[in-house]
Amino acid sequence: MPKKLTKTRAELEILLMAELHKDPACDSVDAVTITGTVGRLWNVAVESDGPHIRPVCRLKIWEITERLCGQYDLAQGA
């Protein structure tokens, strides 16, 4: 299995936001922050313009995070 590329939190957050902004269901998401790892996945905190994030957007965040986790490792100390 080829080694995954390593990216910083900031780089991964930019990638995640770019993917989210492609989906109109996630238009209220203002920012994401990778706060750490849980198993093989990253823990992602989401800031939204409004009190709730749509369920379809939550699913999209999960799908994007899972895909990016398969492509990239989080840089240590990043």
C-alpha positions as CSV (number, residue, x, y, z in Angstrom):
1,M,0.0,0.0,0.0
2,P,1.5,3.4,-1.0
3,K,2.3,5.8,1.8
4,K,-0.2,8.6,2.3
5,L,0.8,12.2,1.9
6,T,1.0,14.3,5.1
7,K,-0.7,17.6,5.4
8,T,-1.1,20.2,8.2
9,R,-4.4,20.9,10.0
10,A,-4.7,24.2,8.1
11,E,-4.2,22.5,4.7
12,L,-6.7,19.8,5.5
13,E,-9.2,22.3,6.8
14,I,-8.9,24.2,3.6
15,L,-9.5,21.0,1.6
16,L,-12.5,20.1,3.7
17,M,-14.1,23.6,3.4
18,A,-13.6,23.6,-0.4
19,E,-15.4,20.3,-0.7
20,L,-18.2,21.5,1.6
21,H,-18.8,24.7,-0.3
22,K,-19.6,22.6,-3.4
23,D,-22.7,21.4,-1.7
24,P,-25.6,23.9,-1.2
25,A,-26.8,22.0,1.8
26,C,-23.6,23.1,3.6
27,D,-23.8,26.8,2.7
28,S,-24.2,27.8,6.3
29,V,-20.9,26.2,7.4
30,D,-18.5,29.1,8.1
31,A,-15.4,27.2,9.4
32,V,-14.1,23.7,10.3
33,T,-11.4,22.9,12.7
34,I,-9.6,19.5,13.0
35,T,-9.3,19.1,16.8
36,G,-7.5,15.8,16.9
37,T,-7.9,12.2,15.9
38,V,-10.3,9.5,16.9
39,G,-9.0,6.1,15.8
40,R,-8.1,6.5,12.1
41,L,-10.4,9.5,11.6
42,W,-10.0,13.2,12.5
43,N,-12.3,14.9,14.9
44,V,-13.9,17.9,13.1
45,A,-15.5,20.8,14.8
46,V,-17.9,22.9,12.7
47,E,-18.9,26.5,13.0
48,S,-22.1,27.4,11.3
49,D,-24.2,30.5,10.6
50,G,-27.2,29.4,12.7
51,P,-28.0,27.1,15.5
52,H,-28.0,23.8,13.6
53,I,-26.2,22.0,10.8
54,R,-28.5,20.2,8.4
55,P,-28.4,16.4,8.7
56,V,-27.5,16.1,5.0
57,C,-24.5,18.4,5.7
58,R,-23.4,16.4,8.7
59,L,-23.4,13.3,6.5
60,K,-21.4,15.2,3.8
61,I,-18.8,16.3,6.5
62,W,-18.5,12.6,7.5
63,E,-18.1,11.4,3.9
64,I,-15.5,14.1,3.1
65,T,-13.6,13.5,6.3
66,E,-13.5,9.8,5.8
67,R,-12.3,10.2,2.2
68,L,-9.6,12.7,3.1
69,C,-8.4,10.5,6.0
70,G,-7.9,7.8,3.4
71,Q,-5.7,10.1,1.3
72,Y,-3.8,12.1,3.9
73,D,-2.1,11.8,7.3
74,L,-2.4,14.6,9.8
75,A,1.1,16.1,10.3
76,Q,2.3,15.6,13.9
77,G,2.4,18.8,15.9
78,A,0.3,20.6,13.3
